[in-house]
Amino acid sequence: MLAQISEFAVNHPYLVIAFVVLLALTFFNEMKIATQRFASLTPAAAVQLMNNEDVVVVDVREPSETVGGKIAKAIQIPVGALAKRIDELEKHKNKTLLVYCKTGARSGTACKELGKQGFEKVFSLNGGILAWQDAHLPISKK
């Protein structure tokens, strides 16, 4: 068996290299997910959390992106300004925070920053406001 694996590796080095690279990338991705300090929630799970706990919703999109609406009562702080405006969230430090952006990419960055600032109960909305709208959940135009 080992001889066959060795022979395959010698005859197909590019396949072996590709396999090792994919294996390494998968490992690093899983480690990244395991070590992050926040969890991602689907829109349905976010609604359930909002119904059962006192949740502060944080919209980290740019002001120009919020024209189409936002989740009701969301505090709007662009992800780029989060570190400078962290004091606006200090009074909510012991509450659960639900962070969202347009697609879910920037909310992960914001959640990491909030974790560094000492916020412990932080969740990212998986798929962002687009997933929220796709789930036919309400948005506020105010």
MIKE-65651 format. One record per residue (C-alpha): x, y, z; residue in one letter. Coordinates in steps of 0.001 Angstrom, whole numbers, padded with zeros to 6 digits. Example, Ala and Ser with C-alpha at 12.3 -4.5 7.8 and 13.67 -1.06 7.14 Angstrom:
# MIKE-65651
R       px       py       pz  aa
R   012300  -004500   007800   a
R   013670  -001060   007140   s
This chain:
# MIKE-65651
R       px       py       pz  aa
R   000000   000000   000000   m
R   002754   002459   000954   l
R   004608   001572  -002238   a
R   001541   002441  -004292   q
R   001166   005802  -002544   i
R   004841   006558  -003129   s
R   004553   005587  -006779   e
R   001457   007774  -007192   f
R   003244   010718  -005557   a
R   006244   010333  -007859   v
R   004077   010012  -010983   n
R   001662   012850  -010063   h
R   003578   015524  -008130   p
R   001196   018354  -009058   y
R  -001812   016466  -007718   l
R   000033   015725  -004487   v
R   001091   019377  -004123   i
R  -002467   020545  -004828   a
R  -003813   018101  -002238   f
R  -001331   019286   000413   v
R  -002134   022951  -000305   v
R  -005891   022331  -000061   l
R  -005393   020378   003129   l
R  -003339   023219   004636   a
R  -005867   025874   003576   l
R  -008709   023861   005074   t
R  -006780   023436   008309   f
R  -005998   027155   008594   f
R  -009589   028112   007806   n
R  -010922   025748   010465   e
R  -008407   027107   012986   m
R  -009483   030649   012153   k
R  -013127   029761   012729   i
R  -012335   027915   015964   a
R  -010345   030803   017432   t
R  -012685   033658   016565   q
R  -014394   035206   019554   r
R  -017782   035680   017983   f
R  -020406   033508   016407   a
R  -022293   033986   013158   s
R  -026068   033755   013178   l
R  -028534   033148   010396   t
R  -031345   035702   010128   p
R  -033769   033235   011764   a
R  -031384   032636   014676   a
R  -030847   036385   015001   a
R  -034608   036973   015256   v
R  -034853   034270   017913   q
R  -032005   035898   019848   l
R  -033645   039321   019539   m
R  -036934   037910   020836   n
R  -035316   036255   023875   n
R  -032639   038735   024933   e
R  -031972   042446   025152   d
R  -029985   042809   021927   v
R  -028263   045927   020629   v
R  -028126   045889   016831   v
R  -025115   047561   015216   v
R  -025069   048443   011503   d
R  -021456   048810   010316   v
R  -022277   049855   006741   r
R  -021381   053264   005343   e
R  -024142   055913   005567   p
R  -024662   055793   001791   s
R  -025503   052089   002046   e
R  -028285   052577   004582   t
R  -030568   054478   002192   v
R  -032490   051279   001401   g
R  -033219   050709   005076   g
R  -031811   049048   008149   k
R  -032865   046739   010931   i
R  -035098   048639   013339   a
R  -033319   050520   016134   k
R  -029871   049679   014761   a
R  -026997   051919   015806   i
R  -025149   052928   012634   q
R  -021354   053102   013018   i
R  -019251   052423   009890   p
R  -016685   049690   010451   v
R  -013866   052111   009598   g
R  -014955   054467   012379   a
R  -015703   051799   014976   l
R  -012456   052157   016939   a
R  -012919   055943   017146   k
R  -016587   055730   018095   r
R  -016395   052773   020487   i
R  -017514   055020   023352   d
R  -021005   055100   021793   e
R  -021295   051384   022559   l
R  -019628   051345   026001   e
R  -022983   051597   027798   k
R  -024006   048371   026028   h
R  -020896   046406   027007   k
R  -022843   043895   029134   n
R  -025556   043375   026520   k
R  -025653   041122   023493   t
R  -024553   042827   020272   l
R  -025738   041764   016820   l
R  -023487   043270   014150   v
R  -024336   043361   010454   y
R  -023199   044900   007198   c
R  -024292   044348   003609   k
R  -023045   040773   003093   t
R  -021473   039711   006389   g
R  -017817   040331   005515   a
R  -017284   043647   007321   r
R  -019333   042590   010325   s
R  -016706   039924   011066   g
R  -014028   042624   011162   t
R  -016230   044732   013422   a
R  -016881   041774   015743   c
R  -013134   041181   016081   k
R  -012618   044851   016992   e
R  -015438   044716   019525   l
R  -013880   041601   021053   g
R  -010569   043447   021411   k
R  -012433   046258   023164   q
R  -013834   043862   025757   g
R  -017289   043106   024390   f
R  -018014   039463   025156   e
R  -021442   038671   023703   k
R  -021007   039614   020045   v
R  -022707   037984   017072   f
R  -022347   038598   013342   s
R  -025360   038357   011039   l
R  -024375   035751   008475   n
R  -025076   037144   005000   g
R  -025716   040651   006321   g
R  -028711   042790   005460   i
R  -029043   040995   002119   l
R  -029728   037689   003904   a
R  -032101   039532   006261   w
R  -034069   040866   003293   q
R  -033965   037504   001502   d
R  -035607   036006   004599   a
R  -038390   038609   004180   h
R  -037679   040171   007558   l
R  -038671   043794   008208   p
R  -036405   046746   007643   i
R  -036897   050315   008798   s
R  -036566   053220   006380   k
R  -036035   055715   009253   k
